[in-house]
Each structure stands twice: as structure tokens, then as C-alpha cells.
Amino acid sequence: MAYSGFRVIWEGLRGNRGWQPAWRSPEPKAEYDAVIIGGGGHGLATAYYLAKNHGMTNIAVLEKGYLGGGNVGRNTTIVRANYCLPGNSEFYSHSLKLWEGLEADLNYNVMHSQRGLYNLFHSDGQRDYAARRGNAMVNQGDDAQLLGRDEVRRRLPYLDFDNVRFPVYGALYHARGGTARHDAVAWGFARGADRRGVDLLQNCEVTGIDIEGGKVRGVQTVRGAIRAKKVGIVVAGRSGQVAALAGMRLPIESHVLQAFVTEGLKPVIDNVVTFGMGHFYISQSDKGGLVFGGDLDFYPSYAQRGNLPMAEHVMEAAMTLMPAIGKAKVLRSWGGIVDMSPDGSPVIDKTHIEGLYLNCGWCYGGFKAVPGSGYSFAHLMATDRPHAPAARYRLDRFRTGRGLMDEEGKGAQHNLH
Ligand SMILES: Cc1cc2nc3c(=O)[nH]c(=O)nc-3n(C[C@H](O)[C@H](O)[C@H](O)COP(=O)(O)OP(=O)(O)OC[C@H]3O[C@@H](n4cnc5c(N)ncnc54)[C@H](O)[C@@H]3O)c2cc1C
């Protein structure tokens, strides 16, 4: 069923009785050409582009819970292409271009809103880095503008510009940055994949990976064995556990990242703002809640909930930058398990096992990568060749030390992060 304004009006007139489920719930087949482990944003996007770009439709996504129940439905929804280093620059640039055509492509309203992103800076050194990063973005063909203090004050009058410790010096402005509705992105890709014949199998946890003679043969699941010529692991915070099923030990740690939302308020923040001197960033959802977050809880965990010390730290940073926020009531907080790589950059690569592919290491920033990652991973799985924008996301960089892209990851010594 195609969605359109006409359809909404038509269904409204007849009591909304004609809507169909957005995707099927098929039984698992005995064999597929490819299976994707993980029904998060990246797994669903991979399946969608495998079907759309490479004509592979005898494929399945195996999700242990429900679609969108992982980080894709738990993040703070920021979409941007403001990376500095070669490798990341071209990848995120490609991903943002896909975002810009995504709703038309999927025929689904993912509420992508390019409301602009301000990265504040609070010292001369930070200004230098912002200028360098802005130049890298412009050289990549993306947008960036360095704003002085007066212009930022005019645009964001609610910030505390004269805080004695962290006065605002200015901001790097990325006009094409913004937000999207997180779970709608999962639902849009799920529907798009299903319409092209992909089987989406929920409550289908993978418990084993079958390997014979160095080749992948399929997977074991709680719904039975499934044979497959190709298997993609795309499980974000569970990457270490699932790769271990194939005897692999990854350079990935799983950490909790928290987010917070206030009661609904009248429009006050019409863009995204990040604090340069503390772990705090904020936007306002279309329902009116102020959505904000900070840093990791700082120890490895598989709990999808956070702890009070980091909550307190984020609130303190919020009050430092934006004292007016003290009047708002925090309604909810939650956590997600993020897959931290040592250099802060991801992996999209083949493994040493023929037919087994790996997509992981998205750290705290994989939501914006969803379309780009799915596109590139599908290319790799279908053709066995890396897709140019993701060609540097090699797994062996952590073994050889060549090609590391240190864009603020967890670091080899996590306590020094
Ligand atoms: C609080 C928070 C805020 C964030 N904010 C942002 C942001 O503003 N911008 C941004 O770009 N990024 C952000 N991120 C990061 C982003 O959400 C993640 O990097 C991204 O969603 C991870 O990819 P995914 O969507 O595929 O993961 P997930 O949605 O977690 O998908 C992985 C799936 O694999 C499934 N799975 C695991 N094990 C198995 C198994 N054995 N068998 C079958 N299925 C399995 C899981 O159930 C899960 O559904 C944030 C993350 C958090 C937690």
C-alpha cells in the first residue's frame, strides 16, 4: 500500500479501516541467499539496499526482539555530516545525501528536519579546531559556517554567554544538520524491505553461526536452523557477543549511553546545540520535549539503563550552558548499549570467514549513519568489494595500526577518555 496525502484523507473519511500492516510476519524459510543478524537501523537499511540496489530479495533480517527496539529507537536523533577526518568525511557526506532523499525513496515520513546544528566553542583553541573542521566539511562539499559570539547570541539568546568558567566564544554552524524521528526510520526501512520481498523475522535470536571449511553455512536461531550463503552481523551493542559465535574477538566494548526528555514545552529550541566544554547537547522534539544527552556511563555494560552519577553530570552541564532549563521537569530517561571502537570510527568489512560480514563500532553516532551504512554494507555483501565511501572502515586497522581514524572513540585506555 502506497502512502499519500490523498490516502490519509480517504482513510480518515471511512474510519481508517483500510490500512494494512506495514510489513508481513512470515515464517522462516529453510534457506536464504543472505541473512542479516540484527533488525536495528543498520540491519534494516542493509536489507533494503540489498533488495533495491542489488536485486537480492531471497533474504531475511533476524531480530531477537522487535524491530526498532534497540538503539535505533533509543537515540537522540541527531543527523549531521560534520566529521573532520578522511574516511569519515566522505562516508557521512554520502549518508547525509541519502537522508535528503530518504522520505521520497521510502515513501515514508521519517520526519527528517534539517533545522541546523550549532557546535559551540569556548576557547581560542576550540575556535581553531572548529575552523579546521569547518574547512574539512566545506572541502568535502558540505556546508559549514563559523559564527562569532554576537551572531550566536542573536540566534540562541537563551544560552549563558557570560558563564565565568565557560563563556561562549562562537559556534560552528552546520545548516544541513538536524534531526529525524528515530523509530520511523526503522519502520520506513522495514516497510521498504518487506515490500521488496525481504522476510523480517522478529523474536528470532541467533544463537549460533554455522561454519564449515572456513565458509559460513547458516545460523542457528531460537526458531530453528537457517541455511544462508552470506551472513551479515549488524547488532550494534551486541557485536562482541554475536561475533563470538563465529569464534571472533572484536576490538569493541559495549557501554551504556543515556538520554533524557522533559515534559512538552512551547517551542524554545528550533535547532540542535552542543556544549563544547561539557557533555551536553540538546534539541526539542516535535512533541515539545527537550531531548538531551551527555557522555557514556564509563564502564562496559549490557544494561539498557543508565546510572545516577552520569545523570547528575549531564544535568549540571545543562544548567551551566542553559540555566533556564532548570524550570523544566525531566519526564523520562533511558539507556542504550553502544558499540565503542577504539578509534571512534566504525567497521564495515568482510571477516576471515568466507561469506561472513561485519558491521559495527558506531559508538554514539550511528543513527545518522543508518542510510549510508546500509548502502555500503549491502554493496559489500552483494559484490564482495568495499563501497568507496566506506572503504577505510577496515577491521584489520586495529591489528596493524594502519588507517586508524581517531575521531574521539573510547581509546585504548578507557579510563583516560
Ligand atoms: C542514548 C543514545 C543516544 C544516541 N544519539 C545519537 C544521535 O543523536 N545521533 C546518532 O547519529 N547516533 C546516536 N546514537 C547512536 C545510534 O543510536 C547507534 O549507533 C545506532 O542506532 C546503532 O545501530 P542500529 O540502529 O543498527 O542498532 P540497534 O537498533 O541496537 O540494532 C541492533 C539489533 O540487533 C539485535 N540483536 C542483538 N543480538 C542479536 C542476536 N543474537 N540475534 C538477533 N538479533 C540480535 C538487537 O535486538 C537490536 O535490535 C545514540 C545512541 C544512544 C544509546
The ligand as an SDF file (V2000), in Angstrom:
LIG
                    3D

 53 58  0  0  0  0  0  0  0  0999 V2000
   21.0180    7.3640   24.1890 C   0  0  0  0  0  0  0  0  0  0  0  0
   21.5970    7.3050   22.7980 C   0  0  0  0  0  0  0  0  0  0  0  0
   21.6550    8.4580   22.0390 C   0  0  0  0  0  0  0  0  0  0  0  0
   22.1850    8.4210   20.7410 C   0  0  0  0  0  0  0  0  0  0  0  0
   22.1260    9.5560   19.9740 N   0  0  0  0  0  0  0  0  0  0  0  0
   22.5340    9.5220   18.6970 C   0  0  0  0  0  0  0  0  0  0  0  0
   22.3660   10.6710   17.8820 C   0  0  0  0  0  0  0  0  0  0  0  0
   21.8360   11.6950   18.3030 O   0  0  0  0  0  0  0  0  0  0  0  0
   22.8060   10.6130   16.5870 N   0  0  0  0  0  0  0  0  0  0  0  0
   23.4090    9.4920   16.0910 C   0  0  0  0  0  0  0  0  0  0  0  0
   23.8170    9.5130   14.9320 O   0  0  0  0  0  0  0  0  0  0  0  0
   23.5370    8.3670   16.8350 N   0  0  0  0  0  0  0  0  0  0  0  0
   23.1060    8.3480   18.1170 C   0  0  0  0  0  0  0  0  0  0  0  0
   23.2050    7.2150   18.8910 N   0  0  0  0  0  0  0  0  0  0  0  0
   23.8310    6.0110   18.3240 C   0  0  0  0  0  0  0  0  0  0  0  0
   22.8980    5.1880   17.4620 C   0  0  0  0  0  0  0  0  0  0  0  0
   21.6500    5.0440   18.0810 O   0  0  0  0  0  0  0  0  0  0  0  0
   23.5230    3.8030   17.2020 C   0  0  0  0  0  0  0  0  0  0  0  0
   24.8610    3.9400   16.7760 O   0  0  0  0  0  0  0  0  0  0  0  0
   22.7670    3.0130   16.1260 C   0  0  0  0  0  0  0  0  0  0  0  0
   21.3810    3.0650   16.3300 O   0  0  0  0  0  0  0  0  0  0  0  0
   23.2630    1.5700   16.1600 C   0  0  0  0  0  0  0  0  0  0  0  0
   22.8360    0.8340   15.0490 O   0  0  0  0  0  0  0  0  0  0  0  0
   21.4270    0.0420   14.9700 P   0  0  0  0  0  0  0  0  0  0  0  0
   20.3490    1.0210   14.7710 O   0  0  0  0  0  0  0  0  0  0  0  0
   21.5480   -0.9610   13.9100 O   0  0  0  0  0  0  0  0  0  0  0  0
   21.3830   -0.6190   16.4130 O   0  0  0  0  0  0  0  0  0  0  0  0
   20.1870   -1.3560   17.1660 P   0  0  0  0  0  0  0  0  0  0  0  0
   18.8990   -0.6690   16.9560 O   0  0  0  0  0  0  0  0  0  0  0  0
   20.6400   -1.5510   18.5700 O   0  0  0  0  0  0  0  0  0  0  0  0
   20.1070   -2.7470   16.3760 O   0  0  0  0  0  0  0  0  0  0  0  0
   20.7980   -3.9140   16.6960 C   0  0  0  0  0  0  0  0  0  0  0  0
   19.7720   -5.0240   16.7930 C   0  0  0  0  0  0  0  0  0  0  0  0
   20.4180   -6.2800   16.8760 O   0  0  0  0  0  0  0  0  0  0  0  0
   19.5850   -7.1140   17.6350 C   0  0  0  0  0  0  0  0  0  0  0  0
   20.3310   -8.2770   18.1130 N   0  0  0  0  0  0  0  0  0  0  0  0
   21.3200   -8.3120   19.0240 C   0  0  0  0  0  0  0  0  0  0  0  0
   21.7510   -9.5810   19.2060 N   0  0  0  0  0  0  0  0  0  0  0  0
   21.0320  -10.3500   18.3650 C   0  0  0  0  0  0  0  0  0  0  0  0
   21.0070  -11.7550   18.0940 C   0  0  0  0  0  0  0  0  0  0  0  0
   21.8130  -12.6160   18.7240 N   0  0  0  0  0  0  0  0  0  0  0  0
   20.1160  -12.2250   17.1730 N   0  0  0  0  0  0  0  0  0  0  0  0
   19.2800  -11.3730   16.5300 C   0  0  0  0  0  0  0  0  0  0  0  0
   19.2590  -10.0290   16.7560 N   0  0  0  0  0  0  0  0  0  0  0  0
   20.1240   -9.5260   17.6680 C   0  0  0  0  0  0  0  0  0  0  0  0
   19.1130   -6.2000   18.7660 C   0  0  0  0  0  0  0  0  0  0  0  0
   17.9530   -6.7180   19.4130 O   0  0  0  0  0  0  0  0  0  0  0  0
   18.8840   -4.8880   18.0300 C   0  0  0  0  0  0  0  0  0  0  0  0
   17.5370   -4.7040   17.6480 O   0  0  0  0  0  0  0  0  0  0  0  0
   22.7060    7.2050   20.2100 C   0  0  0  0  0  0  0  0  0  0  0  0
   22.6520    6.0410   20.9800 C   0  0  0  0  0  0  0  0  0  0  0  0
   22.0930    6.0780   22.2600 C   0  0  0  0  0  0  0  0  0  0  0  0
   22.0270    4.8030   23.0570 C   0  0  0  0  0  0  0  0  0  0  0  0
  1  2  1  0
  2  3  1  0
  2 52  2  0
  3  4  2  0
  4  5  1  0
  4 50  1  0
  5  6  2  0
  6  7  1  0
  6 13  1  0
  7  8  2  0
  7  9  1  0
  9 10  1  0
 10 11  2  0
 10 12  1  0
 12 13  2  0
 13 14  1  0
 14 15  1  0
 14 50  1  0
 15 16  1  0
 16 17  1  0
 16 18  1  0
 18 19  1  0
 18 20  1  0
 20 21  1  0
 20 22  1  0
 22 23  1  0
 23 24  1  0
 24 25  2  0
 24 26  1  0
 24 27  1  0
 27 28  1  0
 28 29  2  0
 28 30  1  0
 28 31  1  0
 31 32  1  0
 32 33  1  0
 33 34  1  0
 33 48  1  0
 34 35  1  0
 35 36  1  0
 35 46  1  0
 36 37  1  0
 36 45  1  0
 37 38  2  0
 38 39  1  0
 39 40  1  0
 39 45  2  0
 40 41  1  0
 40 42  2  0
 42 43  1  0
 43 44  2  0
 44 45  1  0
 46 47  1  0
 46 48  1  0
 48 49  1  0
 50 51  2  0
 51 52  1  0
 52 53  1  0
M  END
$$$$
